[in-house]
Each structure stands twice: as C-alpha cells, then as structure tokens.
Amino acid sequence: MITSSSLNRKFSELADQARSVGELFRTEGRSLLGRAALRVEAANKPVLKLTDAATRLSGLSHRTVEQLLAHQAESFGQLTAATARRLASAAKSRDLRHFYTDQVATLPASGKRIRANALQAVGIVADAGREARQILLPNRPVKVARGKSRPARKSAAGKRAARRSNRSA
C-alpha cells in the first residue's frame, strides 16, 4: 500500500532528480554557449581576412581591365595609323607590282607590332595573376620564370627509341 510518506519520498526523489537534471542542463548549456561564443568570435578574423582579400581582388580586377582597355586603345591607334599608311602607299602605287612590293615591305613591321602588342597584353594579365596569387596566398613566394629555358622535347622517333631501349633493359 502506498502511504503519503512514501509518495512524499518519491516526489522528493523526483524533485531532486529534476533539480540535478536542471543543474546539469544549466552547466552544460552554459559550457556549450561559452564554446559557441568563442567559435563565433574566432570566425571574425577569417571573415575579415576574406573580406579584405575580396576587396583587393576586386580592385585588382578593375585596374587590370583599365590597363587592358588602355592597351587595346593604344593598339587600335597603332593599327589605324598603319592601315592609313598602307592605304596611302597603295594610292601612290604606279602599278600592281609596286603596290604588291610596297605592301609586302610593311609585313615585318606589322608582325613585330602585333607580337609586341600581344606580349604586352599577356604581360598585363600575367602581372595581375601574380598579384592575385600574392593576395590569395600571401605566405608563398612568387617564382618568376622569365628567360628560363626548357629542356628540348624529344621527337616522336626519339621517344620510340627510348621506349625500345627501356623494354630491352
């Protein structure tokens, strides 16, 4: 039979258990909240670094586009001036032979101009790439491999001969 004292004891035990579970939730909850606060605070520095890198990359992108557009305008100016000279030369030609000779004579200069313009454009993009790498990977040194020669490639016949000698060895 259940007496009031046994009921009181059971309720008292249940109340004690509820208090200890409540205390456990309170201490563990505080601990979890404290760790969460530290994590949120720790995320601040990487977010600031990411924002700074994004801002710098955006600026780099704008500067690079400006440089490329200025280069294209300069290249276009050179092209139109060269075209005007070729047309004027064509207008002064006495016959088809002189026309052809005069036009062929301009080809080396045209090739040099095209190559120089292309190299300058590639240089602008390469410089932007190096700068972007420094922004994204600031602790890595930049290797500049200009003027570095590569080993000569083997011809197809040389590759076959090397494979044959490796098989027989």
Backbone hydrogen bonds, N-H to C=O, Kabsch-Sander energy under -0.5 kcal/mol:
donor,donor_aa,acceptor,acceptor_aa,energy
3,T,1,M,-0.6
7,L,3,T,-2.2
8,N,4,S,-2.7
9,R,5,S,-2.5
10,K,6,S,-2.5
11,F,7,L,-3.0
12,S,8,N,-2.7
13,E,9,R,-2.8
14,L,10,K,-2.9
15,A,11,F,-2.6
16,D,12,S,-2.5
17,Q,13,E,-2.8
18,A,14,L,-2.6
19,R,15,A,-2.6
20,S,16,D,-2.7
21,V,17,Q,-2.9
22,G,18,A,-2.7
23,E,19,R,-2.9
24,L,20,S,-2.6
25,F,21,V,-2.8
26,R,22,G,-2.5
27,T,23,E,-2.9
28,E,24,L,-3.0
29,G,25,F,-2.7
30,R,26,R,-2.2
31,S,27,T,-2.4
32,L,28,E,-3.0
33,L,29,G,-2.8
34,G,30,R,-2.7
35,R,31,S,-2.5
36,A,32,L,-2.6
37,A,33,L,-2.4
38,L,34,G,-2.0
39,R,35,R,-2.2
40,V,36,A,-2.5
41,E,37,A,-2.5
42,A,38,L,-2.5
43,A,39,R,-1.6
44,N,40,V,-0.5
44,N,41,E,-1.0
45,K,41,E,-0.5
47,V,43,A,-1.8
48,L,44,N,-2.4
49,K,45,K,-2.4
50,L,46,P,-2.7
51,T,47,V,-2.6
52,D,48,L,-2.4
53,A,49,K,-2.6
54,A,50,L,-2.5
55,T,51,T,-2.3
56,R,52,D,-2.6
57,L,53,A,-2.7
58,S,54,A,-2.2
59,G,55,T,-2.3
60,L,56,R,-2.5
61,S,57,L,-2.6
62,H,58,S,-2.2
63,R,59,G,-2.6
64,T,60,L,-2.7
65,V,61,S,-2.3
66,E,62,H,-2.4
67,Q,63,R,-2.6
68,L,64,T,-2.8
69,L,65,V,-2.7
70,A,66,E,-2.5
71,H,67,Q,-2.5
72,Q,68,L,-2.7
73,A,69,L,-2.4
74,E,70,A,-2.3
75,S,71,H,-2.9
76,F,72,Q,-2.8
77,G,73,A,-2.2
78,Q,74,E,-2.3
79,L,75,S,-2.6
80,T,76,F,-2.8
81,A,77,G,-2.1
82,A,78,Q,-2.5
83,T,79,L,-2.6
84,A,80,T,-2.5
85,R,81,A,-2.2
86,R,82,A,-2.3
87,L,83,T,-2.6
88,A,84,A,-2.5
89,S,85,R,-2.4
90,A,86,R,-2.4
91,A,87,L,-2.3
92,K,88,A,-1.4
93,S,89,S,-0.8
93,S,90,A,-0.7
99,F,95,D,-2.3
100,Y,96,L,-2.8
101,T,97,R,-2.5
102,D,98,H,-2.8
103,Q,99,F,-2.4
104,V,100,Y,-2.6
105,A,101,T,-1.7
106,T,102,D,-0.7
106,T,103,Q,-0.9
107,L,104,V,-1.1
110,S,106,T,-2.1
111,G,107,L,-2.9
112,K,108,P,-2.4
113,R,109,A,-2.4
114,I,110,S,-2.7
115,R,111,G,-2.5
116,A,112,K,-2.8
117,N,113,R,-2.6
118,A,114,I,-2.5
119,L,115,R,-2.8
120,Q,116,A,-2.2
121,A,117,N,-2.3
122,V,118,A,-2.7
123,G,119,L,-2.3
124,I,120,Q,-2.0
125,V,121,A,-2.1
126,A,122,V,-2.9
127,D,123,G,-2.6
128,A,124,I,-2.0
129,G,125,V,-2.4
130,R,126,A,-2.5
131,E,127,D,-2.4
132,A,128,A,-2.6
133,R,129,G,-2.3
134,Q,130,R,-2.1
135,I,131,E,-1.8
136,L,132,A,-2.8
137,L,133,R,-3.4
140,R,137,L,-1.6
144,V,142,V,-0.6
145,A,143,K,-0.6
148,K,145,A,-1.4
159,K,155,S,-2.3
160,R,156,A,-2.3
161,A,157,A,-2.3
162,A,158,G,-2.1
163,R,159,K,-2.3
164,R,160,R,-2.5
165,S,161,A,-2.3
166,N,162,A,-1.8
167,R,163,R,-2.2
168,S,164,R,-2.1
169,A,165,S,-1.0
